[in-house]
């Protein structure tokens, strides 16, 4: 079953690559606000000359 799955979206290759299904899919952009905050923090760190190799971000929710 994994061999018949797109590695990005997980849809079955046999269906997702069939020209008859070209307009059968829709996509929606979603923003994870926790990941956005982490990416901004890492960006500021890099912008200030920090070495981001091996950098991990711990995200906690306020409140």
PDBQT receptor file of N, H, CA, C and O in Angstrom, charges set to zero:
ATOM      1  N   UNK A   1       0.830  -1.195   0.000  1.00  0.00    +0.000 N 
ATOM      2  CA  UNK A   1       0.000   0.000   0.000  1.00  0.00    +0.000 C 
ATOM      3  C   UNK A   1       0.874   1.259   0.000  1.00  0.00    +0.000 C 
ATOM      4  O   UNK A   1       0.548   2.226  -0.687  1.00  0.00    +0.000 OA
ATOM      5  N   UNK A   2       2.001   1.264   0.773  1.00  0.00    +0.000 N 
ATOM      6  H   UNK A   2       2.266   0.478   1.331  1.00  0.00    +0.000 HD
ATOM      7  CA  UNK A   2       2.883   2.432   0.796  1.00  0.00    +0.000 C 
ATOM      8  C   UNK A   2       3.478   2.715  -0.565  1.00  0.00    +0.000 C 
ATOM      9  O   UNK A   2       3.691   3.876  -0.914  1.00  0.00    +0.000 OA
ATOM     10  N   UNK A   3       3.751   1.680  -1.343  1.00  0.00    +0.000 N 
ATOM     11  H   UNK A   3       3.577   0.737  -1.060  1.00  0.00    +0.000 HD
ATOM     12  CA  UNK A   3       4.338   1.868  -2.671  1.00  0.00    +0.000 C 
ATOM     13  C   UNK A   3       3.369   2.579  -3.595  1.00  0.00    +0.000 C 
ATOM     14  O   UNK A   3       3.793   3.179  -4.583  1.00  0.00    +0.000 OA
ATOM     15  N   UNK A   4       2.084   2.529  -3.301  1.00  0.00    +0.000 N 
ATOM     16  H   UNK A   4       1.739   2.042  -2.498  1.00  0.00    +0.000 HD
ATOM     17  CA  UNK A   4       1.063   3.184  -4.124  1.00  0.00    +0.000 C 
ATOM     18  C   UNK A   4       0.631   4.510  -3.519  1.00  0.00    +0.000 C 
ATOM     19  O   UNK A   4      -0.461   4.997  -3.812  1.00  0.00    +0.000 OA
ATOM     20  N   UNK A   5       1.482   5.104  -2.670  1.00  0.00    +0.000 N 
ATOM     21  H   UNK A   5       2.369   4.708  -2.432  1.00  0.00    +0.000 HD
ATOM     22  CA  UNK A   5       1.116   6.362  -2.017  1.00  0.00    +0.000 C 
ATOM     23  C   UNK A   5       2.085   7.469  -2.392  1.00  0.00    +0.000 C 
ATOM     24  O   UNK A   5       3.294   7.244  -2.449  1.00  0.00    +0.000 OA
ATOM     25  N   UNK A   6       1.568   8.653  -2.645  1.00  0.00    +0.000 N 
ATOM     26  H   UNK A   6       0.586   8.835  -2.598  1.00  0.00    +0.000 HD
ATOM     27  CA  UNK A   6       2.400   9.826  -2.862  1.00  0.00    +0.000 C 
ATOM     28  C   UNK A   6       3.127  10.129  -1.555  1.00  0.00    +0.000 C 
ATOM     29  O   UNK A   6       2.489  10.193  -0.504  1.00  0.00    +0.000 OA
ATOM     30  N   UNK A   7       4.449  10.317  -1.597  1.00  0.00    +0.000 N 
ATOM     31  H   UNK A   7       4.967  10.265  -2.451  1.00  0.00    +0.000 HD
ATOM     32  CA  UNK A   7       5.179  10.578  -0.352  1.00  0.00    +0.000 C 
ATOM     33  C   UNK A   7       4.848  11.933   0.278  1.00  0.00    +0.000 C 
ATOM     34  O   UNK A   7       5.123  12.145   1.459  1.00  0.00    +0.000 OA
ATOM     35  N   UNK A   8       4.265  12.845  -0.490  1.00  0.00    +0.000 N 
ATOM     36  H   UNK A   8       4.041  12.673  -1.450  1.00  0.00    +0.000 HD
ATOM     37  CA  UNK A   8       3.925  14.157   0.058  1.00  0.00    +0.000 C 
ATOM     38  C   UNK A   8       2.527  14.192   0.666  1.00  0.00    +0.000 C 
ATOM     39  O   UNK A   8       2.361  14.571   1.826  1.00  0.00    +0.000 OA
ATOM     40  N   UNK A   9       1.525  13.799  -0.111  1.00  0.00    +0.000 N 
ATOM     41  H   UNK A   9       1.660  13.491  -1.053  1.00  0.00    +0.000 HD
ATOM     42  CA  UNK A   9       0.146  13.941   0.380  1.00  0.00    +0.000 C 
ATOM     43  C   UNK A   9      -0.481  12.636   0.840  1.00  0.00    +0.000 C 
ATOM     44  O   UNK A   9      -1.515  12.645   1.507  1.00  0.00    +0.000 OA
ATOM     45  N   UNK A  10       0.146  11.500   0.484  1.00  0.00    +0.000 N 
ATOM     46  H   UNK A  10       0.986  11.493  -0.058  1.00  0.00    +0.000 HD
ATOM     47  CA  UNK A  10      -0.370  10.212   0.913  1.00  0.00    +0.000 C 
ATOM     48  C   UNK A  10      -1.499   9.658   0.065  1.00  0.00    +0.000 C 
ATOM     49  O   UNK A  10      -1.980   8.555   0.325  1.00  0.00    +0.000 OA
ATOM     50  N   UNK A  11      -1.932  10.402  -0.944  1.00  0.00    +0.000 N 
ATOM     51  H   UNK A  11      -1.541  11.298  -1.155  1.00  0.00    +0.000 HD
ATOM     52  CA  UNK A  11      -2.997   9.906  -1.822  1.00  0.00    +0.000 C 
ATOM     53  C   UNK A  11      -2.460   8.753  -2.660  1.00  0.00    +0.000 C 
ATOM     54  O   UNK A  11      -1.270   8.722  -2.974  1.00  0.00    +0.000 OA
ATOM     55  N   UNK A  12      -3.312   7.814  -3.024  1.00  0.00    +0.000 N 
ATOM     56  H   UNK A  12      -4.279   7.840  -2.769  1.00  0.00    +0.000 HD
ATOM     57  CA  UNK A  12      -2.870   6.690  -3.851  1.00  0.00    +0.000 C 
ATOM     58  C   UNK A  12      -2.419   7.159  -5.230  1.00  0.00    +0.000 C 
ATOM     59  O   UNK A  12      -3.148   7.881  -5.910  1.00  0.00    +0.000 OA
ATOM     60  N   UNK A  13      -1.208   6.749  -5.648  1.00  0.00    +0.000 N 
ATOM     61  H   UNK A  13      -0.616   6.163  -5.095  1.00  0.00    +0.000 HD
ATOM     62  CA  UNK A  13      -0.686   7.127  -6.967  1.00  0.00    +0.000 C 
ATOM     63  C   UNK A  13      -1.659   6.750  -8.068  1.00  0.00    +0.000 C 
ATOM     64  O   UNK A  13      -1.890   7.528  -8.994  1.00  0.00    +0.000 OA
ATOM     65  N   UNK A  14      -2.231   5.554  -7.967  1.00  0.00    +0.000 N 
ATOM     66  H   UNK A  14      -2.043   4.922  -7.215  1.00  0.00    +0.000 HD
ATOM     67  CA  UNK A  14      -3.099   5.062  -9.032  1.00  0.00    +0.000 C 
ATOM     68  C   UNK A  14      -4.314   5.966  -9.253  1.00  0.00    +0.000 C 
ATOM     69  O   UNK A  14      -4.831   6.046 -10.367  1.00  0.00    +0.000 OA
ATOM     70  N   UNK A  15      -4.760   6.630  -8.223  1.00  0.00    +0.000 N 
ATOM     71  H   UNK A  15      -4.339   6.565  -7.318  1.00  0.00    +0.000 HD
ATOM     72  CA  UNK A  15      -5.894   7.559  -8.355  1.00  0.00    +0.000 C 
ATOM     73  C   UNK A  15      -5.415   8.979  -8.645  1.00  0.00    +0.000 C 
ATOM     74  O   UNK A  15      -5.953   9.654  -9.522  1.00  0.00    +0.000 OA
ATOM     75  N   UNK A  16      -4.410   9.424  -7.910  1.00  0.00    +0.000 N 
ATOM     76  H   UNK A  16      -3.973   8.875  -7.197  1.00  0.00    +0.000 HD
ATOM     77  CA  UNK A  16      -3.975  10.820  -8.004  1.00  0.00    +0.000 C 
ATOM     78  C   UNK A  16      -3.293  11.146  -9.333  1.00  0.00    +0.000 C 
ATOM     79  O   UNK A  16      -3.248  12.312  -9.727  1.00  0.00    +0.000 OA
ATOM     80  N   UNK A  17      -2.765  10.144 -10.026  1.00  0.00    +0.000 N 
ATOM     81  H   UNK A  17      -2.802   9.197  -9.706  1.00  0.00    +0.000 HD
ATOM     82  CA  UNK A  17      -2.107  10.393 -11.308  1.00  0.00    +0.000 C 
ATOM     83  C   UNK A  17      -2.995  10.063 -12.501  1.00  0.00    +0.000 C 
ATOM     84  O   UNK A  17      -2.586  10.248 -13.647  1.00  0.00    +0.000 OA
ATOM     85  N   UNK A  18      -4.185   9.586 -12.247  1.00  0.00    +0.000 N 
ATOM     86  H   UNK A  18      -4.518   9.436 -11.316  1.00  0.00    +0.000 HD
ATOM     87  CA  UNK A  18      -5.113   9.266 -13.332  1.00  0.00    +0.000 C 
ATOM     88  C   UNK A  18      -5.668  10.567 -13.909  1.00  0.00    +0.000 C 
ATOM     89  O   UNK A  18      -6.287  11.339 -13.177  1.00  0.00    +0.000 OA
ATOM     90  N   UNK A  19      -5.464  10.830 -15.203  1.00  0.00    +0.000 N 
ATOM     91  H   UNK A  19      -4.961  10.203 -15.797  1.00  0.00    +0.000 HD
ATOM     92  CA  UNK A  19      -5.949  12.073 -15.806  1.00  0.00    +0.000 C 
ATOM     93  C   UNK A  19      -7.451  12.300 -15.610  1.00  0.00    +0.000 C 
ATOM     94  O   UNK A  19      -7.909  13.442 -15.616  1.00  0.00    +0.000 OA
ATOM     95  N   UNK A  20      -8.207  11.238 -15.440  1.00  0.00    +0.000 N 
ATOM     96  H   UNK A  20      -7.835  10.310 -15.435  1.00  0.00    +0.000 HD
ATOM     97  CA  UNK A  20      -9.648  11.382 -15.230  1.00  0.00    +0.000 C 
ATOM     98  C   UNK A  20      -9.962  12.063 -13.896  1.00  0.00    +0.000 C 
ATOM     99  O   UNK A  20     -11.062  12.583 -13.710  1.00  0.00    +0.000 OA
ATOM    100  N   UNK A  21      -9.011  12.061 -12.978  1.00  0.00    +0.000 N 
ATOM    101  H   UNK A  21      -8.117  11.639 -13.129  1.00  0.00    +0.000 HD
ATOM    102  CA  UNK A  21      -9.232  12.642 -11.647  1.00  0.00    +0.000 C 
ATOM    103  C   UNK A  21      -8.599  14.021 -11.482  1.00  0.00    +0.000 C 
ATOM    104  O   UNK A  21      -8.490  14.522 -10.363  1.00  0.00    +0.000 OA
ATOM    105  N   UNK A  22      -8.184  14.631 -12.578  1.00  0.00    +0.000 N 
ATOM    106  H   UNK A  22      -8.272  14.224 -13.487  1.00  0.00    +0.000 HD
ATOM    107  CA  UNK A  22      -7.438  15.892 -12.495  1.00  0.00    +0.000 C 
ATOM    108  C   UNK A  22      -8.136  16.965 -11.660  1.00  0.00    +0.000 C 
ATOM    109  O   UNK A  22      -7.465  17.706 -10.941  1.00  0.00    +0.000 OA
ATOM    110  N   UNK A  23      -9.421  17.065 -11.733  1.00  0.00    +0.000 N 
ATOM    111  H   UNK A  23      -9.965  16.463 -12.317  1.00  0.00    +0.000 HD
ATOM    112  CA  UNK A  23     -10.134  18.135 -11.023  1.00  0.00    +0.000 C 
ATOM    113  C   UNK A  23     -10.905  17.620  -9.804  1.00  0.00    +0.000 C 
ATOM    114  O   UNK A  23     -11.794  18.299  -9.290  1.00  0.00    +0.000 OA
ATOM    115  N   UNK A  24     -10.556  16.417  -9.349  1.00  0.00    +0.000 N 
ATOM    116  H   UNK A  24      -9.833  15.866  -9.766  1.00  0.00    +0.000 HD
ATOM    117  CA  UNK A  24     -11.261  15.816  -8.219  1.00  0.00    +0.000 C 
ATOM    118  C   UNK A  24     -10.658  16.171  -6.857  1.00  0.00    +0.000 C 
ATOM    119  O   UNK A  24     -11.164  15.733  -5.824  1.00  0.00    +0.000 OA
ATOM    120  N   UNK A  25      -9.593  16.952  -6.848  1.00  0.00    +0.000 N 
ATOM    121  H   UNK A  25      -9.181  17.308  -7.687  1.00  0.00    +0.000 HD
ATOM    122  CA  UNK A  25      -8.926  17.290  -5.592  1.00  0.00    +0.000 C 
ATOM    123  C   UNK A  25      -9.002  18.785  -5.331  1.00  0.00    +0.000 C 
ATOM    124  O   UNK A  25      -9.046  19.591  -6.261  1.00  0.00    +0.000 OA
ATOM    125  N   UNK A  26      -9.017  19.132  -4.088  1.00  0.00    +0.000 N 
ATOM    126  H   UNK A  26      -8.981  18.477  -3.333  1.00  0.00    +0.000 HD
ATOM    127  CA  UNK A  26      -8.922  20.546  -3.697  1.00  0.00    +0.000 C 
ATOM    128  C   UNK A  26      -7.900  20.648  -2.578  1.00  0.00    +0.000 C 
ATOM    129  O   UNK A  26      -7.648  19.684  -1.855  1.00  0.00    +0.000 OA
ATOM    130  N   UNK A  27      -7.327  21.807  -2.450  1.00  0.00    +0.000 N 
ATOM    131  H   UNK A  27      -7.531  22.590  -3.038  1.00  0.00    +0.000 HD
ATOM    132  CA  UNK A  27      -6.320  22.036  -1.407  1.00  0.00    +0.000 C 
ATOM    133  C   UNK A  27      -6.703  23.263  -0.601  1.00  0.00    +0.000 C 
ATOM    134  O   UNK A  27      -7.323  24.193  -1.116  1.00  0.00    +0.000 OA
ATOM    135  N   UNK A  28      -6.333  23.253   0.644  1.00  0.00    +0.000 N 
ATOM    136  H   UNK A  28      -5.830  22.497   1.063  1.00  0.00    +0.000 HD
ATOM    137  CA  UNK A  28      -6.613  24.375   1.532  1.00  0.00    +0.000 C 
ATOM    138  C   UNK A  28      -5.333  24.697   2.293  1.00  0.00    +0.000 C 
ATOM    139  O   UNK A  28      -4.695  23.808   2.858  1.00  0.00    +0.000 OA
ATOM    140  N   UNK A  29      -4.971  25.946   2.303  1.00  0.00    +0.000 N 
ATOM    141  H   UNK A  29      -5.488  26.668   1.845  1.00  0.00    +0.000 HD
ATOM    142  CA  UNK A  29      -3.809  26.371   3.077  1.00  0.00    +0.000 C 
ATOM    143  C   UNK A  29      -4.229  26.600   4.529  1.00  0.00    +0.000 C 
ATOM    144  O   UNK A  29      -5.228  27.262   4.809  1.00  0.00    +0.000 OA
ATOM    145  N   UNK A  30      -3.455  26.045   5.423  1.00  0.00    +0.000 N 
ATOM    146  H   UNK A  30      -2.644  25.507   5.196  1.00  0.00    +0.000 HD
ATOM    147  CA  UNK A  30      -3.698  26.224   6.855  1.00  0.00    +0.000 C 
ATOM    148  C   UNK A  30      -2.407  26.689   7.497  1.00  0.00    +0.000 C 
ATOM    149  O   UNK A  30      -1.323  26.253   7.110  1.00  0.00    +0.000 OA
ATOM    150  N   UNK A  31      -2.515  27.551   8.454  1.00  0.00    +0.000 N 
ATOM    151  H   UNK A  31      -3.395  27.905   8.769  1.00  0.00    +0.000 HD
ATOM    152  CA  UNK A  31      -1.330  28.016   9.168  1.00  0.00    +0.000 C 
ATOM    153  C   UNK A  31      -1.388  27.528  10.602  1.00  0.00    +0.000 C 
ATOM    154  O   UNK A  31      -2.355  27.759  11.328  1.00  0.00    +0.000 OA
ATOM    155  N   UNK A  32      -0.332  26.854  10.979  1.00  0.00    +0.000 N 
ATOM    156  H   UNK A  32       0.453  26.666  10.390  1.00  0.00    +0.000 HD
ATOM    157  CA  UNK A  32      -0.187  26.461  12.376  1.00  0.00    +0.000 C 
ATOM    158  C   UNK A  32       0.486  27.645  13.078  1.00  0.00    +0.000 C 
ATOM    159  O   UNK A  32       1.636  27.964  12.777  1.00  0.00    +0.000 OA
ATOM    160  N   UNK A  33      -0.200  28.282  13.985  1.00  0.00    +0.000 N 
ATOM    161  H   UNK A  33      -1.135  28.023  14.229  1.00  0.00    +0.000 HD
ATOM    162  CA  UNK A  33       0.339  29.475  14.643  1.00  0.00    +0.000 C 
ATOM    163  C   UNK A  33       1.496  29.128  15.572  1.00  0.00    +0.000 C 
ATOM    164  O   UNK A  33       2.376  29.957  15.805  1.00  0.00    +0.000 OA
ATOM    165  N   UNK A  34       1.500  27.914  16.101  1.00  0.00    +0.000 N 
ATOM    166  H   UNK A  34       0.786  27.241  15.912  1.00  0.00    +0.000 HD
ATOM    167  CA  UNK A  34       2.626  27.492  16.933  1.00  0.00    +0.000 C 
ATOM    168  C   UNK A  34       3.885  27.364  16.076  1.00  0.00    +0.000 C 
ATOM    169  O   UNK A  34       4.949  27.850  16.462  1.00  0.00    +0.000 OA
ATOM    170  N   UNK A  35       3.772  26.713  14.911  1.00  0.00    +0.000 N 
ATOM    171  H   UNK A  35       2.909  26.318  14.597  1.00  0.00    +0.000 HD
ATOM    172  CA  UNK A  35       4.934  26.569  14.019  1.00  0.00    +0.000 C 
ATOM    173  C   UNK A  35       5.393  27.923  13.477  1.00  0.00    +0.000 C 
ATOM    174  O   UNK A  35       6.591  28.149  13.308  1.00  0.00    +0.000 OA
ATOM    175  N   UNK A  36       4.446  28.823  13.202  1.00  0.00    +0.000 N 
ATOM    176  H   UNK A  36       3.473  28.640  13.339  1.00  0.00    +0.000 HD
ATOM    177  CA  UNK A  36       4.802  30.156  12.718  1.00  0.00    +0.000 C 
ATOM    178  C   UNK A  36       5.648  30.884  13.751  1.00  0.00    +0.000 C 
ATOM    179  O   UNK A  36       6.652  31.506  13.406  1.00  0.00    +0.000 OA
ATOM    180  N   UNK A  37       5.251  30.809  15.009  1.00  0.00    +0.000 N 
ATOM    181  H   UNK A  37       4.435  30.304  15.290  1.00  0.00    +0.000 HD
ATOM    182  CA  UNK A  37       6.015  31.443  16.080  1.00  0.00    +0.000 C 
ATOM    183  C   UNK A  37       7.411  30.840  16.177  1.00  0.00    +0.000 C 
ATOM    184  O   UNK A  37       8.393  31.563  16.343  1.00  0.00    +0.000 OA
ATOM    185  N   UNK A  38       7.500  29.512  16.073  1.00  0.00    +0.000 N 
ATOM    186  H   UNK A  38       6.702  28.924  15.938  1.00  0.00    +0.000 HD
ATOM    187  CA  UNK A  38       8.803  28.857  16.112  1.00  0.00    +0.000 C 
ATOM    188  C   UNK A  38       9.681  29.266  14.947  1.00  0.00    +0.000 C 
ATOM    189  O   UNK A  38      10.873  29.515  15.130  1.00  0.00    +0.000 OA
ATOM    190  N   UNK A  39       9.111  29.339  13.745  1.00  0.00    +0.000 N 
ATOM    191  H   UNK A  39       8.142  29.137  13.597  1.00  0.00    +0.000 HD
ATOM    192  CA  UNK A  39       9.882  29.730  12.561  1.00  0.00    +0.000 C 
ATOM    193  C   UNK A  39      10.362  31.175  12.668  1.00  0.00    +0.000 C 
ATOM    194  O   UNK A  39      11.486  31.485  12.274  1.00  0.00    +0.000 OA
ATOM    195  N   UNK A  40       9.525  32.052  13.193  1.00  0.00    +0.000 N 
ATOM    196  H   UNK A  40       8.612  31.800  13.513  1.00  0.00    +0.000 HD
ATOM    197  CA  UNK A  40       9.937  33.446  13.377  1.00  0.00    +0.000 C 
ATOM    198  C   UNK A  40      11.087  33.558  14.380  1.00  0.00    +0.000 C 
ATOM    199  O   UNK A  40      12.033  34.317  14.172  1.00  0.00    +0.000 OA
ATOM    200  N   UNK A  41      10.993  32.799  15.457  1.00  0.00    +0.000 N 
ATOM    201  H   UNK A  41      10.225  32.182  15.626  1.00  0.00    +0.000 HD
ATOM    202  CA  UNK A  41      12.041  32.815  16.475  1.00  0.00    +0.000 C 
ATOM    203  C   UNK A  41      13.358  32.312  15.888  1.00  0.00    +0.000 C 
ATOM    204  O   UNK A  41      14.410  32.910  16.117  1.00  0.00    +0.000 OA
ATOM    205  N   UNK A  42      13.303  31.218  15.134  1.00  0.00    +0.000 N 
ATOM    206  H   UNK A  42      12.449  30.732  14.948  1.00  0.00    +0.000 HD
ATOM    207  CA  UNK A  42      14.510  30.685  14.496  1.00  0.00    +0.000 C 
ATOM    208  C   UNK A  42      15.065  31.669  13.475  1.00  0.00    +0.000 C 
ATOM    209  O   UNK A  42      16.281  31.815  13.352  1.00  0.00    +0.000 OA
ATOM    210  N   UNK A  43      14.186  32.342  12.743  1.00  0.00    +0.000 N 
ATOM    211  H   UNK A  43      13.198  32.223  12.843  1.00  0.00    +0.000 HD
ATOM    212  CA  UNK A  43      14.623  33.339  11.764  1.00  0.00    +0.000 C 
ATOM    213  C   UNK A  43      15.361  34.495  12.411  1.00  0.00    +0.000 C 
ATOM    214  O   UNK A  43      16.388  34.946  11.904  1.00  0.00    +0.000 OA
ATOM    215  N   UNK A  44      14.845  34.971  13.517  1.00  0.00    +0.000 N 
ATOM    216  H   UNK A  44      14.011  34.605  13.929  1.00  0.00    +0.000 HD
ATOM    217  CA  UNK A  44      15.529  36.057  14.234  1.00  0.00    +0.000 C 
ATOM    218  C   UNK A  44      16.896  35.599  14.725  1.00  0.00    +0.000 C 
ATOM    219  O   UNK A  44      17.862  36.361  14.679  1.00  0.00    +0.000 OA
ATOM    220  N   UNK A  45      16.980  34.371  15.190  1.00  0.00    +0.000 N 
ATOM    221  H   UNK A  45      16.195  33.752  15.227  1.00  0.00    +0.000 HD
ATOM    222  CA  UNK A  45      18.244  33.813  15.664  1.00  0.00    +0.000 C 
ATOM    223  C   UNK A  45      19.265  33.770  14.522  1.00  0.00    +0.000 C 
ATOM    224  O   UNK A  45      20.418  34.165  14.696  1.00  0.00    +0.000 OA
ATOM    225  N   UNK A  46      18.831  33.287  13.359  1.00  0.00    +0.000 N 
ATOM    226  H   UNK A  46      17.895  32.965  13.218  1.00  0.00    +0.000 HD
ATOM    227  CA  UNK A  46      19.724  33.235  12.190  1.00  0.00    +0.000 C 
ATOM    228  C   UNK A  46      20.097  34.634  11.723  1.00  0.00    +0.000 C 
ATOM    229  O   UNK A  46      21.249  34.883  11.368  1.00  0.00    +0.000 OA
ATOM    230  N   UNK A  47      19.130  35.550  11.721  1.00  0.00    +0.000 N 
ATOM    231  H   UNK A  47      18.194  35.348  12.010  1.00  0.00    +0.000 HD
ATOM    232  CA  UNK A  47      19.389  36.928  11.282  1.00  0.00    +0.000 C 
ATOM    233  C   UNK A  47      20.435  37.615  12.154  1.00  0.00    +0.000 C 
ATOM    234  O   UNK A  47      21.143  38.511  11.695  1.00  0.00    +0.000 OA
ATOM    235  N   UNK A  48      20.527  37.196  13.403  1.00  0.00    +0.000 N 
ATOM    236  H   UNK A  48      19.952  36.468  13.776  1.00  0.00    +0.000 HD
ATOM    237  CA  UNK A  48      21.498  37.771  14.335  1.00  0.00    +0.000 C 
ATOM    238  C   UNK A  48      22.832  37.031  14.288  1.00  0.00    +0.000 C 
ATOM    239  O   UNK A  48      23.696  37.244  15.138  1.00  0.00    +0.000 OA
ATOM    240  N   UNK A  49      22.997  36.154  13.284  1.00  0.00    +0.000 N 
ATOM    241  H   UNK A  49      22.295  35.980  12.594  1.00  0.00    +0.000 HD
ATOM    242  CA  UNK A  49      24.258  35.456  13.116  1.00  0.00    +0.000 C 
ATOM    243  C   UNK A  49      24.353  34.126  13.821  1.00  0.00    +0.000 C 
ATOM    244  O   UNK A  49      25.428  33.527  13.859  1.00  0.00    +0.000 OA
ATOM    245  N   UNK A  50      23.259  33.648  14.381  1.00  0.00    +0.000 N 
ATOM    246  H   UNK A  50      22.386  34.135  14.350  1.00  0.00    +0.000 HD
ATOM    247  CA  UNK A  50      23.280  32.367  15.086  1.00  0.00    +0.000 C 
ATOM    248  C   UNK A  50      23.386  31.198  14.114  1.00  0.00    +0.000 C 
ATOM    249  O   UNK A  50      22.877  31.267  12.995  1.00  0.00    +0.000 OA
ATOM    250  N   UNK A  51      24.034  30.151  14.533  1.00  0.00    +0.000 N 
ATOM    251  H   UNK A  51      24.448  30.095  15.442  1.00  0.00    +0.000 HD
ATOM    252  CA  UNK A  51      24.183  28.942  13.741  1.00  0.00    +0.000 C 
ATOM    253  C   UNK A  51      22.986  28.036  14.029  1.00  0.00    +0.000 C 
ATOM    254  O   UNK A  51      22.842  27.537  15.145  1.00  0.00    +0.000 OA
ATOM    255  N   UNK A  52      22.138  27.824  13.046  1.00  0.00    +0.000 N 
ATOM    256  H   UNK A  52      22.254  28.230  12.139  1.00  0.00    +0.000 HD
ATOM    257  CA  UNK A  52      20.896  27.082  13.248  1.00  0.00    +0.000 C 
ATOM    258  C   UNK A  52      21.072  25.565  13.159  1.00  0.00    +0.000 C 
ATOM    259  O   UNK A  52      20.117  24.825  13.391  1.00  0.00    +0.000 OA
ATOM    260  N   UNK A  53      22.271  25.090  12.828  1.00  0.00    +0.000 N 
ATOM    261  H   UNK A  53      23.047  25.691  12.639  1.00  0.00    +0.000 HD
ATOM    262  CA  UNK A  53      22.472  23.640  12.761  1.00  0.00    +0.000 C 
ATOM    263  C   UNK A  53      22.241  23.026  14.133  1.00  0.00    +0.000 C 
ATOM    264  O   UNK A  53      22.822  23.456  15.129  1.00  0.00    +0.000 OA
ATOM    265  N   UNK A  54      21.394  22.025  14.166  1.00  0.00    +0.000 N 
ATOM    266  H   UNK A  54      20.922  21.675  13.357  1.00  0.00    +0.000 HD
ATOM    267  CA  UNK A  54      21.094  21.341  15.423  1.00  0.00    +0.000 C 
ATOM    268  C   UNK A  54      20.114  22.082  16.312  1.00  0.00    +0.000 C 
ATOM    269  O   UNK A  54      19.817  21.633  17.419  1.00  0.00    +0.000 OA
ATOM    270  N   UNK A  55      19.619  23.191  15.847  1.00  0.00    +0.000 N 
ATOM    271  H   UNK A  55      19.860  23.555  14.948  1.00  0.00    +0.000 HD
ATOM    272  CA  UNK A  55      18.684  23.993  16.644  1.00  0.00    +0.000 C 
ATOM    273  C   UNK A  55      17.332  23.295  16.724  1.00  0.00    +0.000 C 
ATOM    274  O   UNK A  55      16.787  22.870  15.705  1.00  0.00    +0.000 OA
ATOM    275  N   UNK A  56      16.800  23.180  17.911  1.00  0.00    +0.000 N 
ATOM    276  H   UNK A  56      17.243  23.525  18.739  1.00  0.00    +0.000 HD
ATOM    277  CA  UNK A  56      15.465  22.634  18.140  1.00  0.00    +0.000 C 
ATOM    278  C   UNK A  56      14.640  23.717  18.821  1.00  0.00    +0.000 C 
ATOM    279  O   UNK A  56      15.171  24.527  19.580  1.00  0.00    +0.000 OA
ATOM    280  N   UNK A  57      13.372  23.727  18.554  1.00  0.00    +0.000 N 
ATOM    281  H   UNK A  57      12.940  23.068  17.937  1.00  0.00    +0.000 HD
ATOM    282  CA  UNK A  57      12.502  24.758  19.095  1.00  0.00    +0.000 C 
ATOM    283  C   UNK A  57      11.452  24.103  19.985  1.00  0.00    +0.000 C 
ATOM    284  O   UNK A  57      10.713  23.225  19.542  1.00  0.00    +0.000 OA
ATOM    285  N   UNK A  58      11.393  24.530  21.223  1.00  0.00    +0.000 N 
ATOM    286  H   UNK A  58      11.994  25.244  21.583  1.00  0.00    +0.000 HD
ATOM    287  CA  UNK A  58      10.366  24.066  22.149  1.00  0.00    +0.000 C 
ATOM    288  C   UNK A  58       9.252  25.108  22.153  1.00  0.00    +0.000 C 
ATOM    289  O   UNK A  58       9.471  26.273  22.486  1.00  0.00    +0.000 OA
ATOM    290  N   UNK A  59       8.063  24.670  21.778  1.00  0.00    +0.000 N 
ATOM    291  H   UNK A  59       7.885  23.724  21.507  1.00  0.00    +0.000 HD
ATOM    292  CA  UNK A  59       6.922  25.587  21.687  1.00  0.00    +0.000 C 
ATOM    293  C   UNK A  59       5.939  25.239  22.784  1.00  0.00    +0.000 C 
ATOM    294  O   UNK A  59       5.514  24.090  22.905  1.00  0.00    +0.000 OA
ATOM    295  N   UNK A  60       5.577  26.230  23.581  1.00  0.00    +0.000 N 
ATOM    296  H   UNK A  60       5.922  27.163  23.482  1.00  0.00    +0.000 HD
ATOM    297  CA  UNK A  60       4.578  26.032  24.622  1.00  0.00    +0.000 C 
ATOM    298  C   UNK A  60       3.486  27.068  24.446  1.00  0.00    +0.000 C 
ATOM    299  O   UNK A  60       3.730  28.166  23.947  1.00  0.00    +0.000 OA
ATOM    300  N   UNK A  61       2.312  26.718  24.851  1.00  0.00    +0.000 N 
ATOM    301  H   UNK A  61       2.114  25.826  25.256  1.00  0.00    +0.000 HD
ATOM    302  CA  UNK A  61       1.179  27.635  24.738  1.00  0.00    +0.000 C 
ATOM    303  C   UNK A  61       1.079  28.484  25.994  1.00  0.00    +0.000 C 
ATOM    304  O   UNK A  61       1.164  27.980  27.114  1.00  0.00    +0.000 OA
ATOM    305  N   UNK A  62       0.897  29.775  25.788  1.00  0.00    +0.000 N 
ATOM    306  H   UNK A  62       0.827  30.184  24.878  1.00  0.00    +0.000 HD
ATOM    307  CA  UNK A  62       0.739  30.675  26.931  1.00  0.00    +0.000 C 
ATOM    308  C   UNK A  62      -0.622  30.427  27.573  1.00  0.00    +0.000 C 
ATOM    309  O   UNK A  62      -1.570  29.991  26.920  1.00  0.00    +0.000 OA
ATOM    310  N   UNK A  63      -0.687  30.706  28.824  1.00  0.00    +0.000 N 
ATOM    311  H   UNK A  63       0.083  31.060  29.354  1.00  0.00    +0.000 HD
ATOM    312  CA  UNK A  63      -1.982  30.673  29.449  1.00  0.00    +0.000 C 
ATOM    313  C   UNK A  63      -2.083  29.654  30.457  1.00  0.00    +0.000 C 
ATOM    314  O   UNK A  63      -3.134  29.504  31.080  1.00  0.00    +0.000 OA
TER     315      UNK A  63
